[in-house]
Amino acid sequence: MFGVIFNKTANNVGITVEYMDQKTLQLPQFIQLNLSENLSKIRQRLNDRGIINSTLSFVRKYDGNSRFAEIAFEEEENISLNEIVRKSEDARILSLTTCSKFNWKVLNQLRKLDYGCTMTSDGIKKADKRAFEMKDCIFEEIGNEECKAGEFNSSSCEEEMMDKNLFFNADINVKYFVKLGIGKSFKTSDNKSSQVKTDYSYNFIKYGKALLKLNFEHLEPTQEFIEVVEKALSSKDPAEQFKQIVKDFGQFIPTEVILGGRVHFDDFAKSVQFSTEKSGEISGKLSIEDLKIKMGKKSTHLKEKSNDYNYKYTKIIGGEQPDDIKNLDIGNWVGSLNNYRCWYCIEFRNPISIFQFLPNDLHERIIKSVGITIHHSTIETCDLVLEEYKKPIQFRLEIPTDIKKIIKNKDVDCKILATVTDITESKNDFFTCQVLFPSDGRLPSLIIHRVQNPFKLFKKRECKLHIGWMVIGYYRDFNFDFNTRLKVQKNDFNAPANTDNLIEYDSKVPICLGTPVLSEYPKHESLIIGHYYYVQEENNKIKACTFAYCLEERRLLVNLPKFTFYTLIITNYHAMSACDTITLRKKEYSNFNSEFPKFVSIYSTEQTNCLFLKQRNGQVKIKKIGSDKTKPSVTCAIFDPFYIRKKGKV
């Protein structure tokens, strides 16, 4: 054992590391190294000290040190340090040079291909912190194909955002990250930016040299990234922590990257207007000689074909960069792309969330910690003829095929919320609804009751209803909206269970929306379940109070039937105007300024019972039935998930 230690110590000698490439500004470095170790181990030691990286190769000098041979990466395992170190009178010297042969590690070092990215209005932004380390990749050289010349036209902020960030084909993930980029650029909570259309166009030439693809097995998460994710999962507010993680480590990693060069000219934004014209990138092949003839060897301006445009070079991505863009020589620029170190990212494809690349055991924990989202919201119109006072209507929802799949996905754990508003001018009745969500896997439906003044004779009535409903549940992917905070509180009721459940909040009273859910069709059809929220602001607490009323017997019941009560708690929403609270006036309607149904709840500072809300033609009013004579001060909490759609924003 002592012999082994002695031998290793004996081989540790002082080495001066020099950089042969004149472009490298680093000074020579001095370090103790083991002469008997192979170059692969030496590379690791130098890398740990920041002396070498993937862009540098070892060199063996010969012929009196006047010539040198670059050592390939693959040969480093077979060559010892002692074989390439040269001795001078007072030093042992190890020479490094810039790697001449193509190596994806070099490109990764230069272009940070395994760093997270964020879309911005100024173009793609690489993260400050590294979430993953590329261990391998699929690399395909495109070959010496001809240059492609074309024109890009855009008439929307979304298309312009894609182009600025070098995405030219939109899939569902691209659209999501574009939406985030636009939201950050305009800093608007109501997505007003999505209405603005910008005339944005330019001509371009591009030269794709290689395609790099990344699979899940090619990326290994860094220890720092895993640690911050674990810390977020154990925090009191995981969503806020993950929002910060995205700022530090980026939103996504493009899993396909085109490398090469791209030149833009005639880049001119003429005006901003509301437009729906089709747009996109149109290109065709062009030989280098044709390119020189078309653009001129050192041309800085093309002849104007229209008074609307001013032709000039505006952007160069990749290739050798001229001192002044006005002096760009297209022929020389294309020739410079024969050196792979001049390749830049000219197109990104298939972006994947940084969280998707983490181990599978973290996926569910992350999704469950962030909260829930609205998977679907819609409004249906229903024409009804009500002939019996106590008998409800079972309304079957028109559920799209893709939403049916989401509802049946147990991991999403979907809930249905519904609201009913009467379009006709009725004075003596109103409508309530409960959700029927069978436990046997059948699709949910609604049980709608007509509630009439008990002192009025029942009359057959034709009515027209607007029924708003939405599907909420856990995210199915990592396309989170950190500007929306939703969660669900569940309480199971079994007679004679406690009718109150507690909701705690920090400071501002959140929007709470409740819905009773039945697992089977009720035996007592005339039974309706109501609720309200008893707000105790001095304790920062809210009680969700439920009660049961029998329409047939016209009385409040002591015991509740078996059901589950869900409260949707909204502490923040990306469209601020979708949430509101209004004070209700006694015996008067309050206006919503919209005929569309809202999700509404009663907030009371006193405990009461048999208190309902009636929606009619964009108005809301308190409706009280039964013998309770209290007159509580009542506020109406409002949530309108249809707000953006009505404003024409999506």
C-alpha positions, 0 to 999 in steps of 0.5 A: 500500500505504501509503495502505491502511494509512494509511486503516485507521489513520485510521478506528481511533477510540476507542469506548465500548461501553454495555449498554442492558439493565438486567439486564446487569451489565457496565460500559461497555467502551472499545476501538479500532475501525474506523468503516468496517468492517461490523457483522459484522466488528465483532461478531467483534472484540468477541467476541474481546475478550469484549465481545459474544456471541450474546445481544446485538444492535447498536442504532441510536438515533434521535429525539434518542436517545430511541428505538432500533431493534434491528439484525437479525443478517442486516443486520450485513453491510450496515451499517457501524459509522460508521452507528450510532455516536453522538457525544457531547461527549467520546465515540463510543458504541456501544449493545448490547441483549439480542436480542429476536428468536429466534435459535438462537445466543442459545439456544446461548449460554444453554444450551450446546447444543454442549457435551458432557454426562455423566449423573449421579445429580443430572442432566445435567452440562455439560462444563467444556471445549467440544469443538465449536462449533455452526455451524448446526442444524435448528430447529422451533417446536412452536407453541402446543400445550396443556400436557401433564400426566402421571405418571412412575413408576419402579421401577429405577435405570436408569429413575430415571437416565434421568428425572433426566437428561431422557431418556424414550426408551431406545435402545442409546446411552441405555442405555450412558450410563445404565449409565456414570452408574449405575456412577459414582454407586454406584462399584461394580465388580461393578454391584451397583447394577443390582439395586436397584429404587427406587420413584420417582414424581411428577406433572408438567406440561410445555410443549414450545416448540421442537425443535432437531436437530443433524447431523454437519455442524452441529458443528465440533470445536474446535482444543483438542479435536482437539489433546488427541485427537491427544496421546492417540493418541500416548501410551503409554496412550491409554485412560487419556488418553481417559478424562480427555478424557471427564471434561473434554469430556463423554461425548456430545452430544444430537442432539435437544433439546426446549426449553420448561418443565417442573414436577414435583410429588408427587416422592416416593421411598417405598422401595427394594426389588427390583422388576420392575414396568413403569414410564414416563411417561404424559401427556395434553394439558391446557389452561391453564384446566384446569390452573389449575382442577386445580392452583389458581392459587397452589396449593402442595399438592393433595389427597391421593388416597393416604396414600403420597404428599405432594403438592407442587411440587419442581422447575421447569425453564424459565420464570420462576423464582419467589423461592420454589417455594411461590409458583409461579403456573402461569398466569404461569409458562406465560405466561413461556414466550412469551419464548424466553430462558426456554426450558430443555432439558426433554428430550434424545434420541439422544445421540452420543459426542463422538468420533463427531463427529470427522473420519472419519480419526480414528475408526479410530485412536481405536478401535484405540488403546483396545483390545478388548472382549467382543462375546459370551459364552455357555455351551453344553451338549454330549452326546458319544459318544467311540468312538475315542481319537485322533479329535477332535470338531468342535463347531459353535458356535451363533452368533447372527445379529448375532454372525455379522455381527460375526465377518465384519466385518474391522475388528473383527478378531474372535478366539474363545476357548473352554474345556471342562469335564466335567460327568460324574465322570471320573477318567482323562481330561480335555478340551482344545480348539482353535479352527478359524477358516478363512481362507476366511470360514467361521464358526469351530468347535472341535476338542475332544480327549479326553485319557486316561491313556496307561496305561489302555485306551481305553473308549467313553464318553458324556460331557456337556460345558459349553463356554464361548466368547466373541468378542473384538475391537475396538469397533464404536463409541465406547461404550468401557468405560474400566474394562476393559483388554483386549488381544490378543497374536498369534504365528504359529508355523511349524515349526520356529519358536520356541515362546516369545513374550514378554509384558511388564507393569509391576507386577501380573501380568496375567490371560493366557488363551491359545488356539491357532487353526488356519486349516484342519482338521489332517491329524494328528487326534491332535495336540493343542497345549498351552500354559502361561505361564512367569512371571519376576516378577523381570524383569516378564516372562511367556513364553507357552510352547506344545508339541505332543503326539501322542495316537496316538504318546503322545509330545511332538513336537519341531516344532510344526504351523502355527498362530496363538497368541493371548493375551488380556491382562487388566490391568483388568476392570469386575467385579473378582470375574471375575478371580482366581488360585489356587494348585493343590495337587498331585494334588488338585482346587481348587474354583471354587465354581461349576459353570460353565466358566471360562477358565483358564491355567497360571502356572508359575515353572519351565519344563516341558511337557505340563502341562494343566488339567482342569475338572470340576464347578466344580473344577480340577486339574493334569494332566501327561502324557508323560515329564517328571518335573518338579513345578513350582509352579503357579498357575491364572489364572481369568477368568469372563465369565459372572460377572455373568450368573450373579449375575443382574446383566444 
